[in-house]
Amino acid sequence: MGLSLLAVPLCVGVAFGARRVDLFHATLFNACAMQAHELHWQHPERITQNLRYDFALIPDNFFYVEVWVTDGPILSFTQKLPKPC
């Protein structure tokens, strides 16, 4: 899963031509343990952007990805996961 997450910025960059991927943020949230595991990458030329989300009131396990493209859209993907607890 880790390698596939790292491939997302490259795929988005190819899909939008020569535009640069400025920010990539992925979260795997476990509602049973109330834990968020996050992966954050940001282009070094971009002013530092801290993303903090509060998932405390969300009862579902989910996977969330956000990608910011220079002079382009902000892409967000969410997938609800089965709740094993």
TIZAKE-449506 format. One record per residue (C-alpha): residue number from 1; z, y, x; chain. Coordinates in nm, 2 decimals, always signed. Each point is the difference from the previous one (the first is absolute). Example, Ala and Ser with C-alpha at 12.3 -4.5 7.8 and 13.67 -1.06 7.14 Angstrom:
<nodes>
1 | +0.78 | -0.45 | +1.23 | A
2 | -0.07 | +0.34 | +0.14 | A
</nodes>
This chain:
<nodes>
1 | +0.00 | +0.00 | +0.00 | A
2 | +0.08 | +0.24 | +0.29 | A
3 | -0.35 | -0.02 | +0.14 | A
4 | -0.16 | +0.05 | -0.34 | A
5 | +0.22 | +0.32 | -0.05 | A
6 | -0.12 | +0.13 | +0.33 | A
7 | -0.36 | -0.06 | -0.10 | A
8 | +0.02 | +0.23 | -0.31 | A
9 | -0.03 | +0.33 | +0.19 | A
10 | -0.31 | -0.13 | +0.18 | A
11 | -0.16 | -0.12 | -0.33 | A
12 | +0.08 | +0.33 | -0.17 | A
13 | -0.15 | +0.19 | +0.30 | A
14 | -0.32 | -0.20 | -0.02 | A
15 | -0.02 | +0.04 | -0.38 | A
16 | +0.03 | +0.38 | +0.03 | A
17 | -0.25 | +0.04 | +0.29 | A
18 | +0.12 | +0.20 | +0.30 | A
19 | +0.31 | +0.13 | -0.17 | A
20 | +0.32 | -0.06 | +0.17 | A
21 | +0.29 | -0.19 | -0.15 | A
22 | +0.29 | +0.24 | +0.03 | A
23 | +0.29 | -0.21 | -0.14 | A
24 | +0.06 | -0.36 | -0.09 | A
25 | +0.32 | -0.10 | -0.18 | A
26 | +0.09 | -0.34 | -0.14 | A
27 | +0.32 | -0.12 | -0.17 | A
28 | +0.11 | -0.34 | -0.11 | A
29 | +0.29 | +0.04 | -0.24 | A
30 | +0.24 | -0.28 | -0.08 | A
31 | +0.18 | +0.10 | -0.32 | A
32 | +0.24 | -0.30 | +0.02 | A
33 | +0.14 | +0.12 | +0.33 | A
34 | -0.07 | +0.37 | -0.06 | A
35 | -0.18 | +0.02 | +0.33 | A
36 | -0.33 | +0.17 | +0.10 | A
37 | -0.19 | -0.11 | +0.31 | A
38 | -0.23 | +0.27 | +0.11 | A
39 | -0.29 | +0.04 | +0.24 | A
40 | -0.11 | +0.36 | +0.08 | A
41 | -0.28 | +0.12 | +0.23 | A
42 | -0.12 | +0.35 | +0.04 | A
43 | -0.29 | +0.15 | +0.20 | A
44 | +0.15 | +0.18 | +0.31 | A
45 | -0.19 | +0.32 | -0.08 | A
46 | +0.16 | +0.03 | -0.34 | A
47 | +0.32 | +0.20 | -0.06 | A
48 | +0.28 | -0.25 | -0.05 | A
49 | +0.03 | -0.11 | -0.36 | A
50 | +0.31 | -0.19 | -0.10 | A
51 | -0.04 | -0.21 | -0.31 | A
52 | +0.32 | -0.10 | -0.18 | A
53 | +0.00 | -0.17 | -0.33 | A
54 | +0.30 | -0.10 | -0.22 | A
55 | -0.06 | -0.34 | -0.15 | A
56 | +0.36 | -0.04 | -0.12 | A
57 | -0.09 | +0.01 | -0.37 | A
58 | -0.30 | -0.23 | +0.02 | A
59 | +0.08 | -0.35 | -0.13 | A
60 | -0.31 | -0.17 | +0.15 | A
61 | -0.11 | -0.14 | +0.33 | A
62 | -0.32 | +0.17 | +0.11 | A
63 | -0.23 | +0.08 | +0.29 | A
64 | -0.12 | +0.36 | +0.04 | A
65 | -0.26 | +0.15 | +0.23 | A
66 | -0.09 | +0.37 | +0.04 | A
67 | -0.29 | +0.13 | +0.22 | A
68 | -0.08 | +0.36 | +0.07 | A
69 | -0.36 | +0.07 | +0.11 | A
70 | -0.09 | +0.33 | +0.17 | A
71 | -0.18 | +0.23 | -0.25 | A
72 | +0.00 | -0.29 | -0.25 | A
73 | +0.21 | -0.17 | -0.26 | A
74 | +0.35 | -0.14 | +0.02 | A
75 | -0.03 | -0.36 | -0.08 | A
76 | +0.29 | -0.19 | -0.15 | A
77 | +0.01 | -0.37 | -0.08 | A
78 | +0.29 | -0.18 | -0.17 | A
79 | +0.04 | -0.37 | -0.07 | A
80 | +0.30 | -0.14 | -0.20 | A
81 | +0.13 | -0.32 | +0.15 | A
82 | +0.18 | -0.29 | -0.16 | A
83 | +0.38 | +0.04 | -0.02 | A
84 | +0.16 | -0.31 | +0.14 | A
85 | +0.36 | +0.10 | -0.06 | A
</nodes>
